[in-house]
Amino acid sequence: MVPANVIDLASGCMQSLVIRISAVASMLGLAIWLGGLVALGAIAAPVVFSIVPLASSADAMTAVFLRFDTVAMSCAAVVLASEALQAGARVPFAAADHVRAAVSALAAALAVAESKVVSPRIAALHAAGAVRGVGSAGLELAQWHDMAERLGKGQLVLLVSVLTLRVLTLTRRRPLSGT
């Protein structure tokens, strides 16, 4: 028969391993998601739209943003799964952990809204020939584009917050259940 303290130690080690692996997965998801937002919004889109002719640049960036939406939602799923694993494996789940999980969920909601509502509408308007700011369809396109920018900037702020909270909570020692 295995002594209870050995079982408790093994359980604590497994719990610690789950927390660490899920934290690494979360950090990777955050890095890809956050880095993609910055790379596309602050670097690629401005350069492409300033160098490439309008019709071609709009085609290219629409395709890129639609593809990135899938990446962002996948990263959001990884981050949220990590939060769920850590909530289940850690006792206690501290206040900072609750805030981090809530901010992660809000960022994920923004990514889903952009992916499922905003980007498809922009793509449809562009495919129908709308030119941003020209005519009624162009004005609608401009409004949807502005919404996409607000959602992207919102995700950026929220993800920096989640990343900061993730780093702060990694440096804090927590008691593990059973130890």
Phi and psi in degrees as a GROMACS rama.xvg file:
@    title "Ramachandran Plot"
@    xaxis  label "Phi"
@    yaxis  label "Psi"
@TYPE xy
-86.1338  129.938  VAL-2
-61.576  148.406  PRO-3
-60.5457  -36.601  ALA-4
-67.4044  -30.5874  ASN-5
-69.7742  -41.627  VAL-6
-63.8921  -43.1385  ILE-7
-61.5052  -41.3999  ASP-8
-64.8426  -45.2192  LEU-9
-62.9394  -41.6101  ALA-10
-62.8624  -42.8633  SER-11
-63.7667  -39.2343  GLY-12
-66.5455  -41.6043  CYS-13
-64.9529  -41.4413  MET-14
-62.1152  -43.687  GLN-15
-63.0449  -40.0799  SER-16
-64.4845  -43.7623  LEU-17
-60.9732  -44.1069  VAL-18
-62.0806  -45.0024  ILE-19
-67.9879  -44.3208  ARG-20
-64.352  -43.6678  ILE-21
-67.5382  -32.8165  SER-22
-65.7215  -41.164  ALA-23
-64.0249  -45.5921  VAL-24
-59.8448  -42.014  ALA-25
-62.9145  -44.8984  SER-26
-62.7892  -39.5547  MET-27
-65.256  -44.1801  LEU-28
-60.6321  -44.1459  GLY-29
-62.1196  -42.5607  LEU-30
-63.6621  -44.6009  ALA-31
-66.2908  -46.2761  ILE-32
-63.3429  -51.6442  TRP-33
-65.2085  -45.724  LEU-34
-62.6552  -38.5441  GLY-35
-65.0359  -41.9083  GLY-36
-60.0951  -45.2635  LEU-37
-67.2861  -46.9919  VAL-38
-60.9044  -42.3483  ALA-39
-78.4042  -49.0324  LEU-40
-75.3158  -36.9874  GLY-41
-98.4547  -19.1197  ALA-42
-118.112  -64.3935  ILE-43
-64.1664  -53.0155  ALA-44
-59.9184  -49.5017  ALA-45
-60.4288  -39.1218  PRO-46
-68.7862  -48.1238  VAL-47
-60.3743  -46.4649  VAL-48
-68.8323  -22.5709  PHE-49
-89.0242  -19.324  SER-50
-108.431  -42.8171  ILE-51
-86.9268  140.827  VAL-52
-54.0682  147.795  PRO-53
-50.2881  -52.6466  LEU-54
-60.4493  -45.0739  ALA-55
-68.9234  -40.4414  SER-56
-66.2346  -39.7744  SER-57
-65.5749  -41.3701  ALA-58
-59.8604  -48.4543  ASP-59
-64.1809  -48.6605  ALA-60
-70.5187  -31.162  MET-61
-61.8363  -46.3988  THR-62
-62.6423  -41.8758  ALA-63
-64.6434  -46.3236  VAL-64
-66.3141  -37.9488  PHE-65
-62.9585  -40.577  LEU-66
-68.539  -41.5792  ARG-67
-64.7908  -31.7082  PHE-68
-54.8427  -39.6038  ASP-69
-65.9519  -41.1689  THR-70
-62.8459  -46.47  VAL-71
-60.9747  -44.4662  ALA-72
-67.2253  -35.033  MET-73
-64.611  -43.7804  SER-74
-63.0137  -40.4321  CYS-75
-60.4355  -41.6054  ALA-76
-62.694  -41.1461  ALA-77
-63.6219  -45.2298  VAL-78
-62.3235  -45.6497  VAL-79
-67.4648  -38.3133  LEU-80
-63.4762  -39.0897  ALA-81
-62.003  -44.1149  SER-82
-61.473  -42.0615  GLU-83
-64.6071  -43.4664  ALA-84
-61.4618  -43.2476  LEU-85
-69.3822  -36.1448  GLN-86
-63.3489  -38.1477  ALA-87
-75.6061  -27.4467  GLY-88
-96.1475  -16.658  ALA-89
-111.048  133.375  ARG-90
-129.545  121.143  VAL-91
-87.8365  160.739  PRO-92
-93.4448  102.63  PHE-93
-69.4141  167.159  ALA-94
-55.9915  -43.4338  ALA-95
-62.0572  -33.4162  ALA-96
-66.5906  -40.7077  ASP-97
-64.1877  -43.3353  HIS-98
-63.1698  -46.7171  VAL-99
-59.6798  -42.8993  ARG-100
-64.8346  -42.1972  ALA-101
-65.9712  -42.616  ALA-102
-67.2563  -37.0917  VAL-103
-61.0631  -43.6209  SER-104
-64.8152  -39.0557  ALA-105
-65.6973  -43.8356  LEU-106
-61.4234  -41.0075  ALA-107
-62.9594  -40.6196  ALA-108
-62.0743  -39.5803  ALA-109
-64.9349  -40.2739  LEU-110
-63.7825  -40.9216  ALA-111
-66.7039  -43.1792  VAL-112
-60.6144  -43.0503  ALA-113
-64.8617  -43.1502  GLU-114
-71.0638  -40.4503  SER-115
-94.935  -19.1827  LYS-116
-119.023  -57.4899  VAL-117
-73.1542  -54.8808  VAL-118
-59.9353  -44.3792  SER-119
-62.1521  -35.4938  PRO-120
-67.6558  -42.7562  ARG-121
-60.5885  -45.526  ILE-122
-61.356  -41.8504  ALA-123
-65.0577  -44.0329  ALA-124
-63.894  -42.5229  LEU-125
-63.5672  -44.3052  HIS-126
-63.0492  -29.0306  ALA-127
-81.5446  0.271219  ALA-128
96.9508  7.24794  GLY-129
-65.6618  139.811  ALA-130
-116.993  126.963  VAL-131
-52.0213  123.691  ARG-132
84.8957  -2.12217  GLY-133
-111.365  117.43  VAL-134
73.4627  179.792  GLY-135
-66.6114  -39.7787  SER-136
-66.4056  -36.7637  ALA-137
-68.1248  -35.2469  GLY-138
-67.8306  -40.5407  LEU-139
-63.742  -42.3172  GLU-140
-59.2515  -42.8269  LEU-141
-61.5688  -40.1623  ALA-142
-65.3374  -44.2642  GLN-143
-65.6889  -38.0789  TRP-144
-63.3538  -43.834  HIS-145
-60.6519  -39.5694  ASP-146
-63.1546  -42.3154  MET-147
-61.0064  -41.6561  ALA-148
-63.5068  -42.776  GLU-149
-63.6323  -42.3113  ARG-150
-64.7415  -41.0956  LEU-151
-63.6283  -44.9144  GLY-152
-66.5151  -36.9511  LYS-153
-62.6312  -44.5299  GLY-154
-60.9339  -42.3979  GLN-155
-57.3247  -49.9031  LEU-156
-62.4352  -45.2992  VAL-157
-65.0568  -40.6428  LEU-158
-68.7759  -36.1954  LEU-159
-63.2449  -38.6717  VAL-160
-64.2678  -45.2469  SER-161
-62.6218  -44.2881  VAL-162
-60.9008  -43.4245  LEU-163
-61.8985  -46.6351  THR-164
-64.8313  -36.2084  LEU-165
-62.0769  -46.2956  ARG-166
-64.2007  -44.6649  VAL-167
-62.0199  -39.9487  LEU-168
-77.5561  -21.7843  THR-169
-71.5677  -29.9426  LEU-170
-83.7634  -8.33092  THR-171
-91.668  132.624  ARG-172
-83.1144  131.132  ARG-173
-118.674  145.06  ARG-174
-71.7569  139.54  PRO-175
-98.8121  147.055  LEU-176
-63.0841  142.47  SER-177
85.5982  -0.0998707  GLY-178
